[in-house]
Amino acid sequence: MVVTQGQLKRLSAEMSRHGRIGLAALRAGIDRKTARRYLALKTAFSTVGCMRTYRTREDPFAAIWPEIEEMLRIDPGLEAKTLFVEMQRRHPGVLDDGQLRTLQRTVKRWRASAGPNREVFFEQLHVPGEAMQTDFTWMNDLLITIRHEPFDHMVCHSVLPYSNWQWARVCFSESMSALRDGFQEAVWRLGKVPRVHQTDNSTAATHDLRTGLRGFHAEYLALMAHYGVTPRTIGIGKSEQNGDVEASNGAMKRALDQRLRLRGSRDFDTRESYEQWLRDALVEFNRSRMSRVAEEIAVMAELPDAALPAFDEMQARVTAYSAIRVKGNTYTVPSRLRGERVRVRVYGERIEVFYADRFVLEAERLTGQGHHRVDYRHVIHSLVRKPFAFRRYRFRDALFPTSTFRSAHEALEAGLPERRADLEYLRLLKLAAETSEAEVEIAIRSTLAQGDLPRSDTVRAHTTSFVLEPPALAAPIVDLTCYDQLLDDGADGDAAIVSDPIPVAKEA
């Protein structure tokens, strides 16, 4: 280690003050042995402590360095460890494993002195109100839980580069719907719209999976046109061009982590309470930036009269499997809709199905493609009439709503022939669909605990009979005298208004 003149002066001053070499070396930032060696020197301190310009030992790479340098000139991307292993292979016995660090330092110095030019980044000036940058970032590092269950999620994060005003909305995928909802919530929260909206090259805005092209989605262009905003993207693989929001991602999560530490818990009762906590935190973060935000708002454009709907709408035909395909995923619907065309509203986190303008069902939206969501209630009435189809049904695992139902099927398989066991299990599912799944599950547990087979008739005996009857309501007696009083008061009021529409001063 090189000892500086400043350290030596501090060492000399400390020795003059108390004469304790250990304390003096500590305060001067010098090792005790090094301090003792310098104090023992007869030469003045001003002549020592200078950086060395010569080697203290022979260069182990002197003979093979020209070969290494030639390889680096051909391909500057070669790493020092790769070169070291290659030199050991070419020149056995010349190098030992302990000399790797020396080669790494040598290659680093070569890159800085004779290597190729490196990419330079240029700090940009941001114009008030010009642009908003949006990016998606995962929040799992914060370890948020909802009722002690991990809440894996991301946020659609929007930032104004000039003022660093920011807003974020919880989502679960980098989808177009999530981008639309995040952008709209940000601009309506801000109250104005920028001239430009910038995103990266994610599939949310630019990569059309249907065509494979990198152009903007038609849906994204429609969103930008609705707000009068010019869309802009960054170069492929050039995340630094979205640097403001990229940097804000980390800063936001660090700030949220600190607030969670002060809160003393990362668990929330509901998702809504967590989202409210997140909104409150963002409002607090933005409070110190409001003076620059005011500059941006002053030059931004006005919002349109209304936001775009928070859903995409599409038509789908119900197949013979009582299912529809939505965004590459399969959802079952009531079997009475088989062969009909239904209207589907696709939100960021759910889908809604309508037939003849009447609401049919709502289901949690599946992310990605090739997945399925099967509700046994939609197909059980047909399946119980075709029990042989159960054994090789493509979505058979979806017909076990809980582990208790799976245990019931296993017990039936162990005590009955295969086909009989399947039929009995399907009758249990039919009973759950017609009554209460929770009550049937309790009855199955009770039956299994007693060592009996959970046959449908046995389980039915343990369940309460569900008979839905309308309650008896007495016909109300209407007293019309109160209406007569209202009419009398109204007539007097109308007469007063007509006779004296403008208050005037009366004569004495």
The 8 nearest C-alpha neighbors of each residue, nearest first, counted from 0:
[[1, 2, 29, 50, 33, 3, 30, 48],
 [2, 0, 50, 48, 3, 49, 51, 4],
 [3, 1, 48, 0, 6, 4, 7, 49],
 [4, 2, 6, 5, 48, 1, 7, 49],
 [3, 5, 7, 6, 48, 8, 2, 45],
 [4, 6, 8, 3, 7, 9, 2, 27],
 [7, 5, 9, 27, 3, 8, 4, 10],
 [6, 8, 10, 4, 9, 5, 11, 3],
 [9, 7, 11, 5, 10, 6, 12, 4],
 [8, 10, 12, 6, 7, 27, 11, 13],
 [9, 11, 7, 13, 8, 27, 23, 12],
 [12, 10, 8, 14, 9, 13, 7, 15],
 [13, 11, 9, 15, 14, 10, 8, 16],
 [12, 14, 16, 23, 10, 15, 11, 9],
 [15, 13, 18, 11, 16, 12, 17, 23],
 [14, 16, 12, 13, 18, 17, 11, 10],
 [15, 17, 13, 14, 18, 12, 19, 11],
 [18, 16, 14, 19, 15, 13, 23, 20],
 [17, 19, 14, 15, 20, 16, 13, 23],
 [20, 18, 21, 22, 17, 23, 14, 13],
 [19, 21, 23, 22, 24, 18, 14, 31],
 [20, 22, 24, 23, 19, 31, 25, 34],
 [23, 21, 25, 24, 20, 19, 26, 13],
 [22, 24, 20, 13, 26, 25, 10, 21],
 [25, 23, 29, 27, 21, 31, 22, 26],
 [26, 24, 22, 28, 23, 27, 29, 21],
 [25, 27, 23, 28, 24, 22, 10, 9],
 [26, 28, 24, 6, 10, 9, 25, 29],
 [27, 29, 25, 26, 24, 30, 6, 23],
 [30, 28, 24, 27, 34, 25, 31, 33],
 [29, 31, 33, 32, 24, 34, 28, 25],
 [32, 30, 34, 24, 33, 21, 35, 29],
 [31, 33, 35, 34, 30, 36, 29, 24],
 [34, 32, 36, 30, 35, 31, 37, 29],
 [33, 35, 31, 37, 36, 32, 24, 38],
 [34, 36, 32, 38, 33, 37, 39, 31],
 [37, 35, 33, 39, 34, 38, 32, 40],
 [38, 36, 40, 34, 39, 35, 33, 44],
 [39, 37, 35, 40, 36, 34, 41, 11],
 [38, 40, 36, 37, 35, 41, 34, 42],
 [41, 39, 37, 42, 38, 36, 43, 44],
 [40, 42, 39, 43, 38, 37, 44, 36],
 [43, 41, 40, 44, 46, 47, 45, 37],
 [42, 44, 45, 46, 41, 47, 40, 37],
 [43, 45, 46, 47, 42, 7, 4, 48],
 [46, 44, 43, 47, 4, 48, 42, 7],
 [45, 47, 44, 43, 42, 48, 49, 4],
 [48, 46, 44, 49, 45, 43, 42, 4],
 [47, 49, 2, 3, 4, 1, 50, 46],
 [50, 48, 47, 51, 3, 1, 2, 46],
 [51, 49, 1, 52, 48, 2, 3, 47],
 [50, 52, 53, 49, 54, 1, 48, 55],
 [53, 51, 50, 54, 49, 55, 1, 48],
 [52, 54, 51, 55, 56, 50, 57, 58],
 [55, 53, 56, 52, 57, 51, 58, 50],
 [54, 56, 53, 57, 58, 51, 52, 59],
 [57, 55, 54, 58, 59, 53, 61, 60],
 [56, 58, 59, 55, 54, 61, 60, 53],
 [57, 59, 61, 60, 56, 54, 62, 55],
 [60, 58, 61, 57, 94, 62, 98, 93],
 [61, 59, 64, 63, 58, 62, 102, 94],
 [60, 62, 64, 58, 63, 59, 65, 57],
 [63, 61, 60, 64, 65, 59, 66, 58],
 [62, 64, 60, 66, 65, 61, 67, 86],
 [63, 65, 67, 66, 60, 61, 62, 68],
 [66, 64, 68, 67, 63, 69, 62, 61],
 [65, 67, 69, 64, 63, 68, 70, 62],
 [68, 66, 64, 70, 69, 65, 71, 63],
 [69, 67, 71, 65, 70, 66, 64, 72],
 [68, 70, 72, 66, 71, 67, 65, 73],
 [69, 71, 67, 73, 68, 72, 74, 66],
 [72, 70, 75, 68, 74, 69, 73, 67],
 [71, 73, 69, 70, 74, 75, 68, 114],
 [72, 74, 70, 71, 69, 75, 68, 76],
 [73, 75, 71, 76, 72, 77, 70, 69],
 [76, 74, 71, 77, 72, 73, 114, 115],
 [75, 77, 74, 78, 71, 73, 72, 79],
 [78, 76, 75, 74, 71, 81, 79, 82],
 [79, 77, 81, 80, 76, 82, 75, 103],
 [78, 80, 82, 103, 81, 83, 102, 106],
 [79, 81, 83, 82, 78, 84, 99, 103],
 [82, 80, 78, 84, 79, 83, 85, 77],
 [81, 83, 85, 79, 80, 84, 86, 78],
 [82, 84, 80, 86, 85, 81, 79, 87],
 [85, 83, 87, 81, 86, 82, 80, 88],
 [84, 86, 82, 88, 87, 83, 89, 81],
 [87, 85, 89, 83, 88, 84, 90, 82],
 [88, 86, 84, 90, 91, 85, 89, 94],
 [87, 89, 85, 86, 90, 91, 84, 83],
 [88, 90, 86, 87, 85, 91, 84, 93],
 [89, 91, 87, 88, 86, 93, 92, 94],
 [92, 90, 87, 93, 88, 89, 94, 86],
 [91, 93, 94, 90, 95, 87, 88, 89],
 [94, 92, 91, 90, 95, 87, 59, 86],
 [95, 93, 92, 87, 96, 98, 91, 59],
 [94, 96, 97, 98, 93, 92, 99, 87],
 [95, 97, 98, 99, 94, 83, 100, 87],
 [96, 98, 95, 99, 100, 94, 101, 102],
 [97, 99, 101, 96, 100, 95, 102, 94],
 [100, 98, 102, 101, 97, 96, 103, 83],
 [99, 101, 103, 102, 98, 104, 97, 105],
 [102, 100, 98, 104, 99, 103, 105, 97],
 [103, 101, 105, 99, 104, 100, 106, 79],
 [102, 104, 100, 106, 79, 105, 101, 107],
 [105, 103, 107, 101, 102, 106, 108, 100],
 [104, 106, 102, 108, 107, 103, 101, 109],
 [105, 107, 109, 103, 108, 104, 102, 110],
 [106, 108, 104, 110, 105, 109, 103, 111],
 [107, 109, 111, 105, 106, 110, 112, 104],
 [110, 108, 106, 112, 113, 107, 111, 114],
 [109, 111, 114, 107, 108, 113, 112, 106],
 [110, 112, 108, 109, 114, 113, 107, 115],
 [111, 113, 109, 110, 114, 108, 107, 115],
 [114, 112, 109, 110, 111, 115, 108, 116],
 [113, 115, 110, 109, 111, 112, 116, 75],
 [116, 114, 117, 113, 110, 75, 72, 111],
 [115, 117, 114, 118, 110, 119, 113, 111],
 [118, 116, 115, 119, 114, 111, 110, 120],
 [117, 119, 120, 116, 115, 121, 239, 237],
 [120, 118, 117, 121, 116, 122, 239, 115],
 [121, 119, 122, 118, 239, 123, 240, 117],
 [122, 120, 123, 119, 124, 118, 240, 239],
 [121, 123, 120, 124, 125, 119, 242, 240],
 [122, 124, 121, 125, 120, 126, 240, 160],
 [125, 123, 126, 122, 161, 160, 121, 127],
 [126, 124, 161, 123, 160, 127, 129, 130],
 [125, 127, 129, 161, 128, 124, 130, 295],
 [128, 126, 295, 129, 161, 294, 125, 298],
 [127, 129, 295, 299, 193, 298, 130, 126],
 [128, 130, 194, 193, 127, 126, 195, 131],
 [131, 129, 195, 193, 196, 194, 128, 159],
 [130, 132, 159, 196, 158, 197, 195, 193],
 [133, 131, 197, 158, 157, 196, 198, 244],
 [134, 132, 157, 198, 156, 197, 158, 244],
 [133, 135, 156, 155, 198, 157, 136, 244],
 [136, 134, 155, 154, 156, 173, 153, 137],
 [135, 137, 153, 154, 138, 134, 248, 155],
 [138, 136, 153, 139, 152, 154, 135, 140],
 [137, 139, 153, 140, 141, 152, 136, 154],
 [140, 138, 141, 142, 151, 137, 152, 143],
 [141, 139, 142, 138, 137, 143, 252, 256],
 [140, 142, 139, 143, 138, 256, 252, 265],
 [143, 141, 140, 139, 144, 265, 149, 150],
 [142, 144, 265, 141, 150, 266, 149, 145],
 [145, 143, 149, 266, 150, 148, 147, 146],
 [144, 146, 267, 148, 147, 266, 268, 269],
 [147, 145, 268, 148, 267, 144, 266, 269],
 [146, 148, 144, 145, 266, 149, 267, 268],
 [147, 149, 144, 145, 146, 150, 266, 143],
 [150, 148, 144, 151, 143, 145, 147, 142],
 [149, 151, 144, 143, 145, 152, 148, 139],
 [152, 150, 139, 149, 153, 138, 143, 171],
 [153, 151, 171, 138, 150, 170, 137, 139],
 [152, 154, 137, 138, 170, 136, 171, 169],
 [155, 153, 169, 168, 170, 135, 136, 156],
 [154, 156, 135, 168, 167, 181, 134, 169],
 [155, 157, 167, 134, 133, 154, 135, 166],
 [158, 156, 133, 166, 165, 132, 167, 134],
 [159, 157, 165, 132, 164, 131, 244, 163],
 [158, 160, 131, 163, 164, 161, 162, 130],
 [161, 159, 163, 162, 243, 158, 125, 131],
 [162, 160, 125, 127, 159, 163, 126, 291],
 [161, 163, 291, 164, 292, 160, 159, 288],
 [164, 162, 159, 160, 161, 158, 165, 288],
 [165, 163, 159, 162, 285, 158, 288, 292],
 [166, 164, 158, 157, 163, 159, 285, 167],
 [165, 167, 157, 185, 156, 281, 158, 168],
 [168, 166, 156, 155, 154, 157, 169, 181],
 [167, 169, 154, 155, 181, 170, 156, 166],
 [168, 170, 154, 153, 155, 167, 152, 171],
 [171, 169, 154, 153, 172, 152, 177, 168],
 [170, 172, 152, 153, 169, 173, 154, 348],
 [173, 171, 174, 170, 366, 177, 153, 152],
 [174, 172, 203, 177, 135, 175, 178, 202],
 [175, 173, 203, 177, 176, 172, 178, 202],
 [174, 176, 203, 178, 177, 179, 204, 173],
 [175, 177, 179, 347, 174, 178, 180, 346],
 [176, 178, 180, 174, 175, 179, 347, 181],
 [179, 177, 175, 181, 176, 180, 182, 174],
 [180, 178, 176, 182, 177, 181, 183, 175],
 [179, 181, 177, 183, 178, 182, 184, 176],
 [180, 182, 178, 184, 155, 168, 179, 183],
 [183, 181, 185, 179, 184, 180, 178, 186],
 [182, 184, 180, 186, 185, 181, 179, 187],
 [183, 185, 181, 187, 182, 186, 188, 180],
 [184, 186, 188, 182, 183, 187, 166, 189],
 [187, 185, 189, 188, 183, 184, 192, 190],
 [188, 186, 190, 189, 184, 185, 183, 191],
 [187, 189, 185, 186, 190, 184, 166, 183],
 [188, 190, 186, 187, 191, 185, 192, 296],
 [189, 191, 187, 188, 186, 302, 192, 301],
 [190, 192, 301, 302, 189, 300, 299, 186],
 [191, 193, 300, 299, 186, 302, 301, 194],
 [194, 192, 128, 299, 130, 129, 195, 131],
 [193, 195, 129, 228, 130, 229, 192, 128],
 [196, 194, 130, 229, 228, 193, 230, 129],
 [195, 197, 131, 230, 130, 231, 132, 229],
 [198, 196, 231, 132, 232, 131, 230, 133],
 [199, 197, 232, 133, 132, 134, 231, 200],
 [198, 200, 233, 232, 201, 241, 134, 197],
 [201, 199, 205, 235, 232, 202, 198, 233],
 [202, 200, 203, 199, 205, 204, 206, 173],
 [201, 203, 206, 205, 204, 207, 200, 174],
 [202, 204, 175, 174, 201, 173, 205, 178],
 [205, 203, 202, 215, 216, 219, 201, 175],
 [206, 204, 215, 214, 213, 202, 216, 200],
 [205, 207, 202, 213, 212, 208, 201, 204],
 [206, 208, 209, 211, 210, 212, 216, 205],
 [209, 207, 211, 210, 206, 202, 212, 213],
 [208, 210, 207, 211, 212, 206, 216, 202],
 [211, 209, 212, 208, 207, 206, 213, 214],
 [210, 212, 208, 207, 209, 206, 213, 214],
 [213, 211, 210, 214, 207, 206, 208, 205],
 [214, 212, 206, 205, 207, 215, 211, 200],
 [215, 213, 205, 212, 206, 216, 207, 204],
 [214, 216, 205, 204, 217, 219, 220, 213],
 [217, 215, 219, 218, 205, 204, 207, 220],
 [216, 218, 220, 219, 221, 215, 222, 204],
 [219, 217, 221, 216, 220, 222, 175, 215],
 [218, 220, 222, 216, 221, 217, 204, 223],
 [221, 219, 217, 223, 222, 218, 224, 216],
 [220, 222, 224, 218, 219, 223, 225, 217],
 [223, 221, 219, 225, 220, 224, 218, 226],
 [222, 224, 228, 220, 226, 225, 221, 227],
 [225, 223, 227, 221, 226, 222, 220, 228],
 [224, 226, 222, 223, 227, 221, 303, 307],
 [225, 227, 223, 224, 228, 303, 302, 222],
 [228, 226, 224, 225, 223, 229, 194, 192],
 [229, 227, 223, 194, 195, 226, 224, 230],
 [228, 230, 195, 194, 196, 223, 231, 227],
 [231, 229, 196, 195, 197, 228, 223, 232],
 [232, 230, 197, 196, 229, 198, 195, 233],
 [231, 233, 198, 197, 199, 200, 234, 230],
 [232, 234, 199, 240, 237, 235, 200, 198],
 [233, 235, 237, 236, 232, 240, 200, 238],
 [236, 234, 237, 200, 233, 238, 199, 232],
 [235, 237, 238, 234, 233, 200, 239, 199],
 [238, 236, 234, 239, 235, 240, 233, 241],
 [237, 239, 240, 241, 236, 242, 199, 233],
 [238, 240, 242, 241, 237, 245, 243, 120],
 [241, 239, 238, 242, 237, 233, 234, 243],
 [242, 240, 239, 238, 243, 244, 245, 233],
 [241, 243, 239, 245, 240, 244, 246, 238],
 [244, 242, 246, 245, 241, 160, 247, 158],
 [243, 245, 247, 246, 242, 158, 132, 241],
 [246, 244, 242, 248, 243, 247, 241, 249],
 [247, 245, 243, 248, 244, 249, 242, 250],
 [246, 248, 244, 250, 249, 245, 251, 243],
 [249, 247, 245, 251, 246, 250, 244, 252],
 [248, 250, 252, 247, 251, 246, 253, 245],
 [249, 251, 247, 253, 252, 248, 254, 246],
 [252, 250, 254, 248, 249, 253, 247, 255],
 [251, 253, 255, 249, 254, 250, 256, 248],
 [254, 252, 256, 250, 255, 251, 249, 257],
 [255, 253, 251, 257, 256, 252, 250, 258],
 [256, 254, 252, 258, 257, 253, 251, 259],
 [257, 255, 253, 259, 254, 258, 252, 141],
 [256, 258, 260, 254, 259, 255, 261, 253],
 [259, 257, 255, 261, 260, 256, 262, 254],
 [260, 258, 262, 256, 257, 261, 265, 255],
 [259, 261, 257, 263, 262, 258, 256, 264],
 [260, 262, 258, 263, 259, 257, 264, 256],
 [263, 261, 259, 260, 264, 258, 265, 257],
 [264, 262, 260, 261, 259, 265, 258, 266],
 [265, 263, 266, 262, 259, 260, 267, 261],
 [264, 266, 143, 259, 144, 267, 142, 263],
 [265, 267, 144, 264, 145, 147, 143, 146],
 [268, 266, 145, 269, 273, 146, 144, 272],
 [267, 269, 146, 145, 272, 266, 270, 273],
 [270, 268, 271, 272, 267, 145, 273, 146],
 [269, 271, 273, 272, 274, 145, 268, 267],
 [272, 270, 274, 269, 273, 275, 268, 276],
 [271, 273, 275, 269, 270, 274, 276, 267],
 [274, 272, 276, 270, 275, 271, 267, 277],
 [273, 275, 277, 271, 276, 272, 278, 270],
 [276, 274, 278, 272, 277, 273, 271, 279],
 [277, 275, 273, 279, 274, 278, 272, 280],
 [276, 278, 274, 280, 275, 279, 273, 281],
 [279, 277, 275, 281, 280, 276, 274, 282],
 [280, 278, 276, 282, 277, 281, 275, 283],
 [279, 281, 283, 277, 278, 282, 276, 284],
 [282, 280, 284, 278, 283, 279, 285, 277],
 [281, 283, 279, 285, 280, 284, 278, 286],
 [282, 284, 280, 286, 281, 285, 279, 287],
 [283, 285, 281, 282, 286, 280, 287, 288],
 [286, 284, 282, 288, 283, 287, 164, 281],
 [285, 287, 283, 288, 284, 289, 282, 281],
 [288, 286, 285, 289, 284, 290, 283, 291],
 [289, 287, 285, 286, 290, 291, 292, 162],
 [288, 290, 292, 291, 286, 287, 293, 285],
 [291, 289, 293, 292, 288, 294, 287, 162],
 [290, 292, 294, 162, 293, 289, 288, 295],
 [293, 291, 289, 295, 294, 290, 162, 288],
 [294, 292, 296, 290, 291, 295, 289, 297],
 [295, 293, 291, 297, 292, 296, 127, 290],
 [296, 294, 128, 127, 292, 293, 297, 298],
 [295, 297, 299, 293, 298, 294, 292, 191],
 [296, 298, 294, 295, 299, 293, 128, 292],
 [299, 297, 296, 295, 128, 300, 294, 127],
 [300, 298, 296, 128, 193, 192, 191, 297],
 [301, 299, 192, 191, 193, 302, 298, 194],
 [300, 302, 191, 192, 303, 299, 190, 226],
 [301, 303, 191, 192, 304, 300, 226, 190],
 [304, 302, 305, 226, 301, 306, 225, 227],
 [303, 305, 302, 306, 301, 226, 307, 225],
 [306, 304, 303, 307, 302, 308, 225, 226],
 [307, 305, 308, 183, 303, 304, 309, 187],
 [306, 308, 309, 305, 222, 225, 183, 310],
 [309, 307, 310, 306, 311, 305, 180, 346],
 [308, 310, 346, 307, 180, 311, 176, 179],
 [309, 311, 346, 345, 308, 344, 312, 176],
 [312, 310, 345, 344, 346, 313, 309, 176],
 [311, 313, 344, 343, 345, 310, 342, 314],
 [312, 314, 343, 342, 344, 315, 311, 345],
 [313, 315, 342, 341, 343, 340, 316, 312],
 [316, 314, 341, 340, 323, 342, 317, 313],
 [317, 315, 340, 339, 318, 341, 323, 338],
 [316, 318, 337, 323, 338, 322, 339, 321],
 [319, 317, 320, 321, 322, 338, 337, 316],
 [318, 320, 321, 337, 338, 317, 322, 334],
 [319, 321, 318, 322, 317, 337, 331, 334],
 [322, 320, 334, 318, 319, 337, 331, 332],
 [323, 321, 331, 317, 320, 330, 318, 332],
 [322, 324, 317, 330, 329, 315, 316, 331],
 [323, 325, 329, 328, 327, 330, 326, 322],
 [324, 326, 328, 327, 329, 323, 330, 315],
 [325, 327, 328, 324, 368, 367, 329, 345],
 [326, 328, 368, 325, 369, 324, 329, 370],
 [329, 327, 370, 369, 325, 368, 324, 326],
 [330, 328, 371, 324, 323, 372, 370, 325],
 [331, 329, 372, 322, 323, 371, 373, 324],
 [330, 332, 322, 373, 321, 374, 323, 377],
 [331, 333, 322, 321, 377, 334, 330, 336],
 [334, 332, 377, 335, 336, 321, 331, 378],
 [333, 335, 321, 336, 337, 377, 332, 378],
 [334, 336, 333, 337, 321, 332, 338, 339],
 [337, 335, 334, 339, 333, 338, 317, 332],
 [336, 338, 317, 334, 321, 335, 339, 318],
 [337, 339, 317, 318, 336, 316, 319, 340],
 [340, 338, 336, 337, 317, 316, 341, 318],
 [339, 341, 316, 315, 317, 314, 338, 342],
 [342, 340, 354, 315, 353, 314, 316, 339],
 [341, 343, 314, 353, 352, 313, 354, 315],
 [344, 342, 352, 313, 351, 312, 314, 345],
 [343, 345, 312, 351, 350, 311, 310, 346],
 [344, 346, 350, 311, 310, 312, 343, 349],
 [347, 345, 310, 349, 348, 350, 309, 344],
 [346, 348, 176, 177, 349, 345, 310, 364],
 [349, 347, 364, 346, 363, 350, 365, 171],
 [350, 348, 364, 363, 346, 362, 347, 345],
 [349, 351, 345, 362, 344, 364, 361, 346],
 [350, 352, 361, 344, 343, 360, 345, 362],
 [351, 353, 343, 360, 359, 342, 358, 361],
 [354, 352, 358, 342, 357, 359, 356, 341],
 [353, 355, 341, 357, 356, 342, 359, 358],
 [354, 356, 357, 353, 341, 342, 358, 340],
 [357, 355, 354, 353, 358, 342, 341, 359],
 [358, 356, 353, 354, 355, 359, 352, 342],
 [357, 359, 353, 360, 352, 354, 356, 351],
 [360, 358, 353, 352, 357, 354, 361, 351],
 [361, 359, 352, 351, 358, 362, 353, 332],
 [360, 362, 351, 350, 352, 349, 363, 359],
 [363, 361, 350, 349, 364, 351, 360, 330],
 [362, 364, 349, 348, 350, 365, 361, 372],
 [363, 365, 349, 348, 350, 362, 366, 347],
 [364, 366, 363, 367, 328, 370, 371, 372],
 [367, 365, 364, 368, 172, 171, 370, 328],
 [368, 366, 365, 369, 370, 327, 328, 326],
 [369, 367, 327, 328, 370, 366, 326, 365],
 [368, 370, 328, 327, 371, 367, 329, 326],
 [371, 369, 328, 368, 329, 365, 372, 367],
 [372, 370, 329, 328, 330, 373, 369, 365],
 [371, 373, 330, 329, 374, 331, 370, 397],
 [372, 374, 331, 397, 330, 375, 371, 394],
 [375, 373, 376, 377, 331, 372, 397, 378],
 [374, 376, 377, 378, 379, 398, 373, 397],
 [375, 377, 374, 432, 379, 378, 429, 380],
 [378, 376, 333, 375, 374, 334, 332, 379],
 [379, 377, 375, 380, 381, 376, 382, 334],
 [378, 380, 382, 381, 376, 375, 383, 429],
 [381, 379, 383, 382, 378, 429, 384, 377],
 [382, 380, 384, 379, 383, 378, 385, 334],
 [381, 383, 385, 379, 384, 380, 386, 378],
 [382, 384, 386, 385, 380, 381, 425, 379],
 [383, 385, 382, 381, 386, 380, 379, 387],
 [386, 384, 382, 383, 387, 388, 381, 389],
 [387, 385, 383, 388, 389, 422, 382, 384],
 [386, 388, 389, 385, 390, 418, 421, 391],
 [389, 387, 386, 390, 385, 392, 391, 382],
 [388, 390, 392, 387, 386, 391, 395, 382],
 [389, 391, 388, 392, 387, 395, 421, 386],
 [392, 390, 389, 388, 393, 395, 387, 394],
 [391, 393, 395, 389, 394, 390, 388, 396],
 [392, 394, 395, 391, 396, 389, 390, 397],
 [395, 393, 392, 396, 397, 373, 398, 371],
 [394, 396, 392, 397, 398, 393, 389, 391],
 [395, 397, 398, 394, 399, 393, 400, 392],
 [396, 398, 395, 399, 394, 373, 400, 375],
 [399, 397, 396, 395, 375, 400, 394, 374],
 [398, 400, 397, 401, 405, 404, 396, 402],
 [399, 401, 398, 397, 404, 402, 405, 375],
 [402, 400, 403, 404, 399, 405, 440, 406],
 [401, 403, 405, 404, 406, 399, 400, 407],
 [404, 402, 406, 401, 405, 407, 440, 444],
 [405, 403, 407, 406, 402, 401, 399, 408],
 [404, 406, 402, 408, 407, 403, 399, 409],
 [407, 405, 403, 409, 404, 408, 410, 402],
 [406, 408, 404, 410, 405, 409, 453, 411],
 [409, 407, 411, 405, 410, 406, 424, 412],
 [408, 410, 412, 406, 411, 407, 413, 405],
 [409, 411, 413, 407, 408, 412, 406, 414],
 [410, 412, 420, 408, 414, 413, 409, 415],
 [413, 411, 409, 420, 410, 415, 414, 417],
 [412, 414, 410, 411, 415, 409, 416, 420],
 [415, 413, 411, 412, 410, 416, 452, 420],
 [416, 414, 420, 412, 411, 413, 419, 417],
 [417, 415, 419, 418, 420, 412, 414, 413],
 [416, 418, 420, 419, 412, 415, 421, 411],
 [419, 417, 421, 420, 416, 422, 387, 386],
 [418, 420, 422, 416, 421, 417, 415, 423],
 [419, 421, 411, 417, 423, 412, 418, 415],
 [422, 420, 418, 424, 419, 423, 425, 417],
 [421, 423, 425, 419, 424, 420, 386, 426],
 [424, 422, 426, 420, 425, 421, 455, 454],
 [423, 425, 427, 421, 426, 422, 408, 420],
 [426, 424, 428, 422, 427, 423, 383, 421],
 [425, 427, 429, 423, 424, 428, 455, 430],
 [428, 426, 424, 430, 425, 455, 429, 431],
 [429, 427, 431, 425, 430, 426, 432, 424],
 [430, 428, 426, 432, 431, 427, 379, 425],
 [429, 431, 427, 433, 428, 432, 434, 426],
 [432, 430, 436, 428, 435, 434, 429, 433],
 [433, 431, 429, 376, 430, 434, 428, 435],
 [432, 434, 430, 431, 429, 435, 376, 436],
 [435, 433, 431, 432, 430, 465, 436, 439],
 [436, 434, 431, 438, 437, 439, 432, 433],
 [435, 437, 431, 439, 438, 440, 432, 434],
 [438, 436, 440, 435, 439, 441, 431, 442],
 [439, 437, 441, 435, 440, 436, 442, 462],
 [438, 440, 442, 436, 441, 437, 431, 443],
 [439, 441, 437, 443, 438, 442, 436, 444],
 [442, 440, 438, 444, 439, 443, 445, 437],
 [441, 443, 439, 445, 440, 444, 461, 458],
 [444, 442, 440, 446, 445, 441, 453, 458],
 [445, 443, 441, 447, 442, 446, 448, 440],
 [444, 446, 442, 448, 443, 447, 441, 449],
 [445, 447, 443, 449, 448, 444, 451, 453],
 [448, 446, 450, 444, 449, 445, 451, 443],
 [449, 447, 445, 450, 446, 444, 451, 443],
 [448, 450, 446, 447, 451, 445, 444, 452],
 [451, 449, 447, 448, 446, 452, 445, 453],
 [452, 450, 446, 449, 447, 453, 448, 454],
 [451, 453, 454, 411, 447, 410, 450, 446],
 [454, 452, 446, 443, 458, 407, 451, 457],
 [455, 453, 457, 456, 452, 423, 458, 424],
 [454, 456, 458, 427, 457, 426, 423, 459],
 [455, 457, 459, 458, 454, 460, 453, 427],
 [458, 456, 454, 460, 459, 455, 453, 461],
 [457, 459, 455, 461, 460, 456, 442, 453],
 [458, 460, 456, 462, 461, 457, 455, 430],
 [459, 461, 457, 458, 462, 456, 463, 442],
 [462, 460, 458, 459, 442, 463, 457, 439],
 [463, 461, 459, 460, 438, 464, 442, 439],
 [462, 464, 465, 461, 460, 459, 438, 434],
 [465, 463, 466, 462, 434, 459, 460, 461],
 [464, 466, 463, 434, 467, 433, 435, 462],
 [467, 465, 464, 468, 463, 434, 469, 433],
 [466, 468, 465, 469, 470, 464, 434, 433],
 [467, 469, 466, 470, 471, 465, 472, 464],
 [468, 470, 471, 467, 472, 466, 473, 465],
 [469, 471, 472, 468, 467, 473, 466, 474],
 [472, 470, 469, 473, 468, 474, 475, 467],
 [471, 473, 470, 474, 475, 469, 468, 476],
 [474, 472, 475, 471, 476, 470, 477, 469],
 [473, 475, 472, 476, 477, 471, 470, 478],
 [476, 474, 473, 477, 472, 478, 479, 471],
 [477, 475, 478, 474, 473, 479, 480, 472],
 [478, 476, 479, 475, 480, 474, 481, 482],
 [477, 479, 480, 476, 481, 482, 475, 483],
 [480, 478, 482, 481, 477, 483, 484, 476],
 [479, 481, 483, 482, 478, 484, 485, 477],
 [480, 482, 484, 479, 483, 485, 478, 486],
 [481, 483, 485, 484, 480, 479, 486, 478],
 [484, 482, 480, 486, 481, 485, 487, 479],
 [483, 485, 487, 481, 482, 486, 488, 480],
 [486, 484, 482, 488, 483, 487, 489, 481],
 [487, 485, 489, 483, 484, 488, 490, 482],
 [486, 488, 484, 490, 485, 489, 483, 491],
 [489, 487, 485, 491, 486, 490, 492, 484],
 [490, 488, 492, 486, 491, 487, 485, 493],
 [489, 491, 493, 487, 492, 488, 486, 494],
 [492, 490, 494, 488, 489, 493, 495, 487],
 [491, 493, 489, 495, 490, 494, 488, 496],
 [494, 492, 496, 490, 495, 491, 489, 497],
 [495, 493, 491, 497, 492, 496, 498, 490],
 [494, 496, 492, 498, 493, 497, 499, 491],
 [497, 495, 493, 500, 499, 494, 498, 492],
 [498, 496, 494, 495, 499, 500, 493, 492],
 [499, 497, 495, 496, 494, 500, 493, 501],
 [498, 500, 496, 497, 501, 495, 502, 494],
 [501, 499, 496, 497, 498, 502, 495, 503],
 [502, 500, 499, 503, 496, 498, 497, 504],
 [501, 503, 499, 500, 504, 505, 496, 498],
 [504, 502, 501, 505, 499, 500, 506, 498],
 [503, 505, 506, 502, 507, 501, 499, 500],
 [506, 504, 503, 507, 502, 499, 501, 500],
 [507, 505, 504, 503, 502, 499, 501, 498],
 [506, 505, 504, 503, 502, 499, 501, 498]]
